[in-house]
Amino acid sequence: MKKNILILFGFIASFMLGACAVVQAGAAPLKIATIDAVAIARNSNEVMALRAYEIKEREALNSYIQKAKTEISKEKDKEKQTAIQKKYVQTYKSKEKTLQTQIAKKSNAIDKKIYETIQSYASTKGYNLVFSKSALIYGGEDISGEIIKIINK
């Protein structure tokens, strides 16, 4: 872990030194922005709606499991219990897989929208680089608040 952090720090330091060399050579100064990906996700209306949807669907799956348990417990014949359980397990697995697919598809669409919003905003405002706050020790202007406002419009 420490080795990875040192490698990352070394990479960032090398990059920043290279950027300083470019600036000193007469090129336009770099304009660097940072984003807090966790804050953006936590404050995104779409992410919150997706979480609420997932909770609701998981509650429905839990209700389905309770229904299955009740039906199985009412049946006295072991063979019929096994058949009922098999039917419920197959249906549950199908519903779970469908839910996971839906969540992943919606999550990917949200991620893409956020990424494109960051790119567009940075380009419009003249930023040369955008780093995650967790990857940058010092510097850069935090644009997370602006990104949150844009994606929640």
TITIZA-433717 format. One record per atom (N, C-alpha, C): y, z, x; atom name; residue in three letters; chain. Coordinates in nm, 2 decimals, padded with zeros to 4 digits, always signed. Atoms other than C-alpha are relative to their C-alpha. Layout:
% TITIZA-433717
{site {Y Z X} CA ALA A}
...
% end
This chain:
% TITIZA-433717
{site {-00.12 +00.00 +00.08} N MET A}
{site {+00.00 +00.00 +00.00} CA MET A}
{site {+00.13 +00.00 +00.09} C MET A}
{site {-00.11 -00.01 -00.08} N LYS A}
{site {+00.24 +00.10 +00.27} CA LYS A}
{site {+00.02 -00.13 +00.08} C LYS A}
{site {-00.01 +00.12 -00.07} N LYS A}
{site {+00.15 -00.21 +00.46} CA LYS A}
{site {+00.06 -00.12 -00.08} C LYS A}
{site {-00.05 +00.10 +00.09} N ASN A}
{site {+00.23 -00.43 +00.16} CA ASN A}
{site {+00.15 +00.02 -00.01} C ASN A}
{site {-00.15 -00.03 +00.02} N ILE A}
{site {+00.57 -00.26 +00.12} CA ILE A}
{site {+00.07 -00.04 +00.13} C ILE A}
{site {-00.07 +00.04 -00.13} N LEU A}
{site {+00.65 -00.31 +00.49} CA LEU A}
{site {+00.01 -00.15 +00.01} C LEU A}
{site {+00.00 +00.15 -00.01} N ILE A}
{site {+00.55 -00.68 +00.47} CA ILE A}
{site {+00.11 -00.05 -00.10} C ILE A}
{site {-00.10 +00.04 +00.09} N LEU A}
{site {+00.77 -00.72 +00.16} CA LEU A}
{site {+00.14 +00.03 +00.05} C LEU A}
{site {-00.13 -00.03 -00.05} N PHE A}
{site {+01.06 -00.54 +00.32} CA PHE A}
{site {+00.03 -00.09 +00.12} C PHE A}
{site {-00.02 +00.09 -00.11} N GLY A}
{site {+01.02 -00.75 +00.63} CA GLY A}
{site {+00.04 -00.14 -00.05} C GLY A}
{site {-00.03 +00.13 +00.06} N PHE A}
{site {+01.02 -01.07 +00.42} CA PHE A}
{site {+00.14 +00.00 -00.05} C PHE A}
{site {-00.14 +00.00 +00.06} N ILE A}
{site {+01.33 -00.97 +00.23} CA ILE A}
{site {+00.10 +00.01 +00.11} C ILE A}
{site {-00.10 -00.01 -00.11} N ALA A}
{site {+01.51 -00.86 +00.55} CA ALA A}
{site {+00.01 -00.13 +00.08} C ALA A}
{site {-00.01 +00.13 -00.07} N SER A}
{site {+01.42 -01.19 +00.72} CA SER A}
{site {+00.08 -00.10 -00.08} C SER A}
{site {-00.07 +00.09 +00.09} N PHE A}
{site {+01.54 -01.38 +00.42} CA PHE A}
{site {+00.15 +00.03 +00.00} C PHE A}
{site {-00.14 -00.04 +00.01} N MET A}
{site {+01.86 -01.19 +00.40} CA MET A}
{site {+00.07 -00.03 +00.13} C MET A}
{site {-00.06 +00.04 -00.13} N LEU A}
{site {+01.93 -01.24 +00.77} CA LEU A}
{site {+00.02 -00.15 +00.01} C LEU A}
{site {-00.02 +00.14 +00.01} N GLY A}
{site {+01.87 -01.61 +00.72} CA GLY A}
{site {+00.11 -00.04 -00.09} C GLY A}
{site {-00.11 +00.03 +00.09} N ALA A}
{site {+02.11 -01.61 +00.43} CA ALA A}
{site {+00.13 +00.03 +00.06} C ALA A}
{site {-00.12 -00.04 -00.07} N CYS A}
{site {+02.37 -01.43 +00.64} CA CYS A}
{site {+00.04 -00.11 +00.10} C CYS A}
{site {-00.02 +00.11 -00.10} N ALA A}
{site {+02.33 -01.70 +00.91} CA ALA A}
{site {+00.06 -00.12 -00.06} C ALA A}
{site {-00.05 +00.12 +00.08} N VAL A}
{site {+02.39 -01.97 +00.65} CA VAL A}
{site {+00.15 +00.02 -00.03} C VAL A}
{site {-00.14 -00.04 +00.04} N VAL A}
{site {+02.70 -01.79 +00.53} CA VAL A}
{site {+00.09 -00.01 +00.12} C VAL A}
{site {-00.08 +00.00 -00.12} N GLN A}
{site {+02.83 -01.75 +00.88} CA GLN A}
{site {+00.02 -00.14 +00.05} C GLN A}
{site {-00.01 +00.14 -00.05} N ALA A}
{site {+02.77 -02.12 +00.95} CA ALA A}
{site {+00.10 -00.08 -00.08} C ALA A}
{site {-00.11 +00.07 +00.07} N GLY A}
{site {+03.04 -02.20 +00.70} CA GLY A}
{site {-00.04 -00.04 -00.14} C GLY A}
{site {+00.05 +00.03 +00.14} N ALA A}
{site {+02.83 -02.25 +00.38} CA ALA A}
{site {+00.06 +00.10 -00.10} C ALA A}
{site {-00.05 -00.09 +00.10} N ALA A}
{site {+02.94 -02.10 +00.06} CA ALA A}
{site {-00.08 +00.13 -00.01} C ALA A}
{site {+00.08 -00.13 +00.01} N PRO A}
{site {+02.85 -01.73 +00.02} CA PRO A}
{site {-00.10 +00.00 -00.11} C PRO A}
{site {+00.11 -00.01 +00.10} N LEU A}
{site {+02.53 -01.66 -00.17} CA LEU A}
{site {+00.05 +00.10 -00.11} C LEU A}
{site {-00.03 -00.09 +00.11} N LYS A}
{site {+02.58 -01.51 -00.51} CA LYS A}
{site {-00.14 +00.04 -00.06} C LYS A}
{site {+00.13 -00.05 +00.04} N ILE A}
{site {+02.28 -01.29 -00.59} CA ILE A}
{site {+00.01 +00.09 -00.12} C ILE A}
{site {+00.01 -00.08 +00.12} N ALA A}
{site {+02.18 -01.14 -00.92} CA ALA A}
{site {-00.14 +00.08 +00.01} C ALA A}
{site {+00.13 -00.07 +00.01} N THR A}
{site {+01.91 -00.88 -01.00} CA THR A}
{site {-00.03 +00.01 -00.15} C THR A}
{site {+00.04 -00.03 +00.14} N ILE A}
{site {+01.72 -00.82 -01.32} CA ILE A}
{site {-00.10 +00.11 +00.00} C ILE A}
{site {+00.09 -00.11 +00.02} N ASP A}
{site {+01.53 -00.52 -01.45} CA ASP A}
{site {-00.10 -00.05 -00.11} C ASP A}
{site {+00.10 +00.06 +00.09} N ALA A}
{site {+01.22 -00.69 -01.61} CA ALA A}
{site {-00.05 +00.10 -00.10} C ALA A}
{site {+00.05 -00.10 +00.09} N VAL A}
{site {+01.10 -00.37 -01.76} CA VAL A}
{site {+00.11 +00.03 -00.11} C VAL A}
{site {-00.11 -00.03 +00.09} N ALA A}
{site {+01.44 -00.30 -01.93} CA ALA A}
{site {+00.01 -00.12 -00.10} C ALA A}
{site {-00.01 +00.12 +00.09} N ILE A}
{site {+01.45 -00.66 -02.06} CA ILE A}
{site {-00.11 +00.00 -00.10} C ILE A}
{site {+00.11 +00.00 +00.09} N ALA A}
{site {+01.11 -00.64 -02.21} CA ALA A}
{site {+00.01 +00.11 -00.10} C ALA A}
{site {-00.01 -00.12 +00.09} N ARG A}
{site {+01.17 -00.29 -02.35} CA ARG A}
{site {+00.10 -00.02 -00.11} C ARG A}
{site {-00.11 +00.02 +00.09} N ASN A}
{site {+01.49 -00.41 -02.52} CA ASN A}
{site {+00.00 -00.13 -00.07} C ASN A}
{site {+00.01 +00.13 +00.07} N SER A}
{site {+01.38 -00.75 -02.64} CA SER A}
{site {-00.05 +00.02 -00.14} C SER A}
{site {+00.04 -00.01 +00.14} N ASN A}
{site {+01.36 -00.78 -03.02} CA ASN A}
{site {-00.14 -00.06 -00.02} C ASN A}
{site {+00.13 +00.07 +00.02} N GLU A}
{site {+01.07 -01.02 -02.99} CA GLU A}
{site {-00.11 +00.08 +00.06} C GLU A}
{site {+00.11 -00.09 -00.06} N VAL A}
{site {+00.87 -00.79 -02.76} CA VAL A}
{site {-00.03 +00.11 -00.09} C VAL A}
{site {+00.02 -00.11 +00.09} N MET A}
{site {+00.93 -00.50 -03.00} CA MET A}
{site {-00.08 -00.05 -00.12} C MET A}
{site {+00.07 +00.05 +00.11} N ALA A}
{site {+00.82 -00.72 -03.29} CA ALA A}
{site {-00.15 -00.03 +00.03} C ALA A}
{site {+00.14 +00.03 -00.04} N LEU A}
{site {+00.51 -00.83 -03.11} CA LEU A}
{site {-00.08 +00.13 +00.01} C LEU A}
{site {+00.07 -00.13 -00.01} N ARG A}
{site {+00.42 -00.47 -03.03} CA ARG A}
{site {-00.03 +00.06 -00.14} C ARG A}
{site {+00.02 -00.05 +00.14} N ALA A}
{site {+00.47 -00.37 -03.40} CA ALA A}
{site {-00.12 -00.08 -00.07} C ALA A}
{site {+00.10 +00.08 +00.06} N TYR A}
{site {+00.25 -00.66 -03.50} CA TYR A}
{site {-00.14 +00.04 +00.05} C TYR A}
{site {+00.12 -00.04 -00.06} N GLU A}
{site {-00.02 -00.56 -03.26} CA GLU A}
{site {-00.05 +00.13 -00.05} C GLU A}
{site {+00.04 -00.13 +00.06} N ILE A}
{site {-00.02 -00.20 -03.38} CA ILE A}
{site {-00.05 -00.01 -00.14} C ILE A}
{site {+00.04 +00.02 +00.14} N LYS A}
{site {-00.04 -00.31 -03.74} CA LYS A}
{site {-00.14 -00.07 +00.00} C LYS A}
{site {+00.12 +00.06 +00.00} N GLU A}
{site {-00.33 -00.54 -03.66} CA GLU A}
{site {-00.12 +00.09 +00.05} C GLU A}
{site {+00.10 -00.09 -00.06} N ARG A}
{site {-00.51 -00.28 -03.45} CA ARG A}
{site {-00.04 +00.11 -00.11} C ARG A}
{site {+00.03 -00.10 +00.11} N GLU A}
{site {-00.48 -00.03 -03.75} CA GLU A}
{site {-00.09 -00.07 -00.10} C GLU A}
{site {+00.09 +00.07 +00.09} N ALA A}
{site {-00.64 -00.30 -03.97} CA ALA A}
{site {-00.14 -00.01 +00.05} C ALA A}
{site {+00.13 +00.00 -00.06} N LEU A}
{site {-00.92 -00.33 -03.72} CA LEU A}
{site {-00.07 +00.14 -00.01} C LEU A}
{site {+00.06 -00.14 +00.01} N ASN A}
{site {-00.97 +00.05 -03.72} CA ASN A}
{site {-00.04 +00.03 -00.14} C ASN A}
{site {+00.04 -00.01 +00.14} N SER A}
{site {-00.98 +00.04 -04.10} CA SER A}
{site {-00.13 -00.07 -00.03} C SER A}
{site {+00.12 +00.08 +00.01} N TYR A}
{site {-01.24 -00.23 -04.08} CA TYR A}
{site {-00.12 +00.08 +00.06} C TYR A}
{site {+00.11 -00.08 -00.06} N ILE A}
{site {-01.45 -00.01 -03.85} CA ILE A}
{site {-00.04 +00.12 -00.09} C ILE A}
{site {+00.03 -00.12 +00.09} N GLN A}
{site {-01.42 +00.29 -04.09} CA GLN A}
{site {-00.08 -00.05 -00.12} C GLN A}
{site {+00.07 +00.06 +00.12} N LYS A}
{site {-01.53 +00.06 -04.38} CA LYS A}
{site {-00.15 -00.02 +00.04} C LYS A}
{site {+00.13 +00.03 -00.05} N ALA A}
{site {-01.83 -00.05 -04.17} CA ALA A}
{site {-00.08 +00.13 +00.01} C ALA A}
{site {+00.07 -00.13 -00.01} N LYS A}
{site {-01.93 +00.31 -04.09} CA LYS A}
{site {-00.04 +00.06 -00.13} C LYS A}
{site {+00.02 -00.05 +00.13} N THR A}
{site {-01.90 +00.41 -04.45} CA THR A}
{site {-00.12 -00.08 -00.07} C THR A}
{site {+00.11 +00.08 +00.06} N GLU A}
{site {-02.12 +00.12 -04.57} CA GLU A}
{site {-00.13 +00.02 +00.07} C GLU A}
{site {+00.13 -00.02 -00.07} N ILE A}
{site {-02.38 +00.17 -04.30} CA ILE A}
{site {-00.05 +00.14 -00.03} C ILE A}
{site {+00.05 -00.14 +00.03} N SER A}
{site {-02.40 +00.55 -04.37} CA SER A}
{site {-00.06 +00.01 -00.14} C SER A}
{site {+00.05 +00.00 +00.13} N LYS A}
{site {-02.46 +00.48 -04.74} CA LYS A}
{site {-00.14 -00.06 -00.02} C LYS A}
{site {+00.13 +00.07 +00.00} N GLU A}
{site {-02.76 +00.26 -04.67} CA GLU A}
{site {-00.10 +00.08 +00.07} C GLU A}
{site {+00.11 -00.09 -00.05} N LYS A}
{site {-03.08 +00.45 -04.62} CA LYS A}
{site {-00.11 -00.08 +00.07} C LYS A}
{site {+00.10 +00.08 -00.07} N ASP A}
{site {-03.30 +00.16 -04.51} CA ASP A}
{site {+00.05 -00.04 +00.14} C ASP A}
{site {-00.04 +00.02 -00.14} N LYS A}
{site {-03.29 +00.13 -04.13} CA LYS A}
{site {+00.02 -00.15 +00.03} C LYS A}
{site {-00.02 +00.14 -00.03} N GLU A}
{site {-03.34 -00.25 -04.13} CA GLU A}
{site {+00.13 -00.05 -00.06} C GLU A}
{site {-00.12 +00.04 +00.07} N LYS A}
{site {-03.06 -00.30 -04.38} CA LYS A}
{site {+00.12 +00.06 +00.08} C LYS A}
{site {-00.11 -00.05 -00.08} N GLN A}
{site {-02.84 -00.07 -04.17} CA GLN A}
{site {+00.03 -00.08 +00.12} C GLN A}
{site {-00.01 +00.09 -00.11} N THR A}
{site {-02.91 -00.28 -03.87} CA THR A}
{site {+00.07 -00.13 -00.03} C THR A}
{site {-00.05 +00.13 +00.05} N ALA A}
{site {-02.83 -00.60 -04.06} CA ALA A}
{site {+00.15 +00.01 -00.03} C ALA A}
{site {-00.14 -00.03 +00.03} N ILE A}
{site {-02.50 -00.45 -04.19} CA ILE A}
{site {+00.08 +00.02 +00.12} C ILE A}
{site {-00.07 -00.03 -00.12} N GLN A}
{site {-02.41 -00.32 -03.85} CA GLN A}
{site {+00.02 -00.13 +00.08} C GLN A}
{site {-00.01 +00.12 -00.07} N LYS A}
{site {-02.48 -00.66 -03.69} CA LYS A}
{site {+00.11 -00.09 -00.06} C LYS A}
{site {-00.10 +00.08 +00.07} N LYS A}
{site {-02.26 -00.84 -03.95} CA LYS A}
{site {+00.14 +00.05 +00.03} C LYS A}
{site {-00.13 -00.06 -00.02} N TYR A}
{site {-01.97 -00.60 -03.90} CA TYR A}
{site {+00.04 -00.02 +00.15} C TYR A}
{site {-00.03 +00.02 -00.14} N VAL A}
{site {-02.00 -00.62 -03.52} CA VAL A}
{site {+00.04 -00.14 +00.03} C VAL A}
{site {-00.04 +00.14 -00.02} N GLN A}
{site {-01.99 -01.00 -03.52} CA GLN A}
{site {+00.14 -00.03 -00.05} C GLN A}
{site {-00.13 +00.02 +00.06} N THR A}
{site {-01.69 -01.00 -03.75} CA THR A}
{site {+00.11 +00.07 +00.08} C THR A}
{site {-00.10 -00.08 -00.08} N TYR A}
{site {-01.51 -00.73 -03.55} CA TYR A}
{site {+00.03 -00.08 +00.13} C TYR A}
{site {-00.02 +00.07 -00.12} N LYS A}
{site {-01.56 -00.92 -03.23} CA LYS A}
{site {+00.08 -00.13 -00.02} C LYS A}
{site {-00.07 +00.12 +00.03} N SER A}
{site {-01.43 -01.24 -03.38} CA SER A}
{site {+00.15 +00.04 -00.03} C SER A}
{site {-00.14 -00.04 +00.03} N LYS A}
{site {-01.12 -01.06 -03.52} CA LYS A}
{site {+00.07 +00.05 +00.12} C LYS A}
{site {-00.06 -00.06 -00.12} N GLU A}
{site {-01.06 -00.88 -03.19} CA GLU A}
{site {+00.04 -00.12 +00.09} C GLU A}
{site {-00.03 +00.12 -00.08} N LYS A}
{site {-01.08 -01.21 -03.00} CA LYS A}
{site {+00.12 -00.08 -00.05} C LYS A}
{site {-00.11 +00.07 +00.06} N THR A}
{site {-00.85 -01.38 -03.24} CA THR A}
{site {+00.13 +00.07 +00.02} C THR A}
{site {-00.12 -00.08 -00.02} N LEU A}
{site {-00.60 -01.10 -03.21} CA LEU A}
{site {+00.05 -00.01 +00.14} C LEU A}
{site {-00.03 +00.00 -00.14} N GLN A}
{site {-00.61 -01.10 -02.83} CA GLN A}
{site {+00.06 -00.14 +00.03} C GLN A}
{site {-00.05 +00.13 -00.03} N THR A}
{site {-00.56 -01.48 -02.83} CA THR A}
{site {+00.15 -00.02 -00.06} C THR A}
{site {-00.13 +00.00 +00.06} N GLN A}
{site {-00.26 -01.45 -03.07} CA GLN A}
{site {+00.10 +00.07 +00.08} C GLN A}
{site {-00.09 -00.09 -00.08} N ILE A}
{site {-00.10 -01.17 -02.87} CA ILE A}
{site {+00.03 -00.07 +00.13} C ILE A}
{site {-00.03 +00.06 -00.13} N ALA A}
{site {-00.14 -01.36 -02.54} CA ALA A}
{site {+00.09 -00.13 -00.02} C ALA A}
{site {-00.08 +00.12 +00.03} N LYS A}
{site {+00.00 -01.68 -02.69} CA LYS A}
{site {+00.15 +00.03 -00.03} C LYS A}
{site {-00.13 -00.05 +00.03} N LYS A}
{site {+00.30 -01.50 -02.83} CA LYS A}
{site {+00.07 +00.06 +00.12} C LYS A}
{site {-00.05 -00.06 -00.12} N SER A}
{site {+00.35 -01.30 -02.52} CA SER A}
{site {+00.05 -00.10 +00.11} C SER A}
{site {-00.04 +00.10 -00.10} N ASN A}
{site {+00.35 -01.61 -02.30} CA ASN A}
{site {+00.12 -00.08 -00.05} C ASN A}
{site {-00.11 +00.07 +00.05} N ALA A}
{site {+00.60 -01.78 -02.53} CA ALA A}
{site {+00.13 +00.09 +00.03} C ALA A}
{site {-00.11 -00.09 -00.02} N ILE A}
{site {+00.83 -01.47 -02.50} CA ILE A}
{site {+00.04 +00.00 +00.15} C ILE A}
{site {-00.02 +00.00 -00.15} N ASP A}
{site {+00.79 -01.46 -02.12} CA ASP A}
{site {+00.07 -00.13 +00.04} C ASP A}
{site {-00.06 +00.13 -00.03} N LYS A}
{site {+00.88 -01.83 -02.10} CA LYS A}
{site {+00.14 -00.01 -00.04} C LYS A}
{site {-00.14 -00.01 +00.06} N LYS A}
{site {+01.19 -01.78 -02.32} CA LYS A}
{site {+00.09 +00.08 +00.09} C LYS A}
{site {-00.08 -00.09 -00.09} N ILE A}
{site {+01.31 -01.49 -02.10} CA ILE A}
{site {+00.02 -00.07 +00.14} C ILE A}
{site {-00.01 +00.06 -00.13} N TYR A}
{site {+01.24 -01.68 -01.78} CA TYR A}
{site {+00.10 -00.12 -00.01} C TYR A}
{site {-00.10 +00.11 +00.02} N GLU A}
{site {+01.43 -01.99 -01.91} CA GLU A}
{site {+00.14 +00.05 -00.02} C GLU A}
{site {-00.14 -00.06 +00.02} N THR A}
{site {+01.72 -01.77 -02.02} CA THR A}
{site {+00.06 +00.05 +00.13} C THR A}
{site {-00.04 -00.05 -00.13} N ILE A}
{site {+01.74 -01.61 -01.68} CA ILE A}
{site {+00.05 -00.12 +00.09} C ILE A}
{site {-00.03 +00.12 -00.08} N GLN A}
{site {+01.74 -01.95 -01.51} CA GLN A}
{site {+00.13 -00.07 -00.05} C GLN A}
{site {-00.12 +00.07 +00.06} N SER A}
{site {+02.00 -02.10 -01.75} CA SER A}
{site {+00.13 +00.09 +00.03} C SER A}
{site {-00.11 -00.09 -00.02} N TYR A}
{site {+02.23 -01.79 -01.72} CA TYR A}
{site {+00.04 +00.00 +00.15} C TYR A}
{site {-00.03 +00.00 -00.14} N ALA A}
{site {+02.20 -01.78 -01.34} CA ALA A}
{site {+00.07 -00.13 +00.04} C ALA A}
{site {-00.06 +00.13 -00.04} N SER A}
{site {+02.28 -02.15 -01.31} CA SER A}
{site {+00.14 -00.01 -00.05} C SER A}
{site {-00.13 +00.01 +00.06} N THR A}
{site {+02.57 -02.13 -01.55} CA THR A}
{site {+00.11 +00.09 +00.07} C THR A}
{site {-00.09 -00.10 -00.07} N LYS A}
{site {+02.72 -01.83 -01.37} CA LYS A}
{site {+00.01 -00.02 +00.15} C LYS A}
{site {-00.01 +00.03 -00.15} N GLY A}
{site {+02.67 -01.98 -01.02} CA GLY A}
{site {-00.08 +00.09 +00.09} C GLY A}
{site {+00.09 -00.09 -00.08} N TYR A}
{site {+02.40 -01.74 -00.90} CA TYR A}
{site {-00.09 -00.09 +00.08} C TYR A}
{site {+00.09 +00.07 -00.08} N ASN A}
{site {+02.20 -01.88 -00.61} CA ASN A}
{site {-00.14 +00.05 +00.00} C ASN A}
{site {+00.13 -00.06 +00.00} N LEU A}
{site {+01.92 -01.63 -00.63} CA LEU A}
{site {+00.00 +00.11 -00.10} C LEU A}
{site {+00.02 -00.11 +00.10} N VAL A}
{site {+01.79 -01.39 -00.89} CA VAL A}
{site {-00.13 +00.07 +00.05} C VAL A}
{site {+00.11 -00.09 -00.04} N PHE A}
{site {+01.56 -01.10 -00.77} CA PHE A}
{site {-00.03 +00.10 -00.11} C PHE A}
{site {+00.04 -00.11 +00.08} N SER A}
{site {+01.37 -00.84 -00.96} CA SER A}
{site {+00.07 +00.12 +00.07} C SER A}
{site {-00.06 -00.12 -00.06} N LYS A}
{site {+01.55 -00.50 -00.90} CA LYS A}
{site {-00.10 +00.07 +00.09} C LYS A}
{site {+00.11 -00.07 -00.08} N SER A}
{site {+01.22 -00.37 -00.77} CA SER A}
{site {-00.02 -00.06 +00.14} C SER A}
{site {+00.02 +00.07 -00.13} N ALA A}
{site {+01.22 -00.63 -00.49} CA ALA A}
{site {+00.12 +00.00 +00.09} C ALA A}
{site {-00.12 +00.01 -00.08} N LEU A}
{site {+01.57 -00.58 -00.37} CA LEU A}
{site {+00.05 +00.15 +00.02} C LEU A}
{site {-00.04 -00.13 -00.03} N ILE A}
{site {+01.68 -00.26 -00.20} CA ILE A}
{site {+00.15 +00.02 -00.02} C ILE A}
{site {-00.15 -00.01 +00.01} N TYR A}
{site {+02.05 -00.32 -00.20} CA TYR A}
{site {+00.06 -00.13 -00.03} C TYR A}
{site {-00.08 +00.12 +00.02} N GLY A}
{site {+02.29 -00.57 -00.33} CA GLY A}
{site {-00.03 -00.07 -00.13} C GLY A}
{site {+00.02 +00.08 +00.12} N GLY A}
{site {+02.31 -00.82 -00.61} CA GLY A}
{site {+00.06 +00.06 -00.12} C GLY A}
{site {-00.06 -00.04 +00.12} N GLU A}
{site {+02.47 -00.80 -00.95} CA GLU A}
{site {-00.11 +00.01 -00.11} C GLU A}
{site {+00.10 -00.01 +00.10} N ASP A}
{site {+02.25 -00.67 -01.23} CA ASP A}
{site {+00.05 -00.07 -00.13} C ASP A}
{site {-00.03 +00.08 +00.11} N ILE A}
{site {+02.25 -00.92 -01.51} CA ILE A}
{site {-00.09 +00.02 -00.12} C ILE A}
{site {+00.10 -00.04 +00.11} N SER A}
{site {+01.98 -00.75 -01.73} CA SER A}
{site {+00.07 +00.01 -00.13} C SER A}
{site {-00.07 -00.02 +00.13} N GLY A}
{site {+02.23 -00.65 -02.00} CA GLY A}
{site {+00.04 -00.13 -00.06} C GLY A}
{site {-00.04 +00.13 +00.06} N GLU A}
{site {+02.36 -01.01 -02.04} CA GLU A}
{site {-00.12 -00.08 -00.05} C GLU A}
{site {+00.13 +00.07 +00.04} N ILE A}
{site {+02.00 -01.15 -02.05} CA ILE A}
{site {-00.05 +00.06 -00.13} C ILE A}
{site {+00.04 -00.07 +00.12} N ILE A}
{site {+01.91 -00.89 -02.32} CA ILE A}
{site {+00.08 -00.05 -00.12} C ILE A}
{site {-00.08 +00.05 +00.11} N LYS A}
{site {+02.21 -00.99 -02.53} CA LYS A}
{site {-00.03 -00.14 -00.04} C LYS A}
{site {+00.03 +00.14 +00.03} N ILE A}
{site {+02.12 -01.36 -02.51} CA ILE A}
{site {-00.13 -00.01 -00.07} C ILE A}
{site {+00.14 +00.02 +00.06} N ILE A}
{site {+01.75 -01.33 -02.59} CA ILE A}
{site {+00.00 +00.07 -00.14} C ILE A}
{site {+00.00 -00.06 +00.13} N ASN A}
{site {+01.83 -01.10 -02.89} CA ASN A}
{site {+00.09 -00.07 -00.10} C ASN A}
{site {-00.08 +00.07 +00.10} N LYS A}
{site {+02.07 -01.35 -03.05} CA LYS A}
{site {-00.08 -00.06 -00.10} C LYS A}
% end
